[in-house]
Amino acid sequence: MSNVIFQIDTDNHGTVDWYYSDQEKQYHTSWIIKKKDLRLVGKWSAESKKEILSELMESIEIDNQMIKDHNNKKARERRAGKKL
């Protein structure tokens, strides 16, 4: 199975291709993405990789917050159902 490749336009490094390390998890609705889950395509210096991943995580953080809110809502509903 080949990796699904995404792109991000960075401030200092132009357009960078990247993908998720776990191709199955990317389809889970409750998955909170971490830096370790992201892989960059191509060779990058350690400093450049750190900058790119930080910028990528900034753009993903909005989605992560929506997922956290959704997970918390489901958990509250589950706990409220047990109290009845």
Secondary structure, DSSP 4 states (H G I P E B T S, - for coil): -PPPPEEEEETTTEEEEEEESSTTGGG-TTPPP-GGGEEESS---HHHHHHHHHHHHHHHHHHHHHHHHHHHHHHHHHHHHHH-
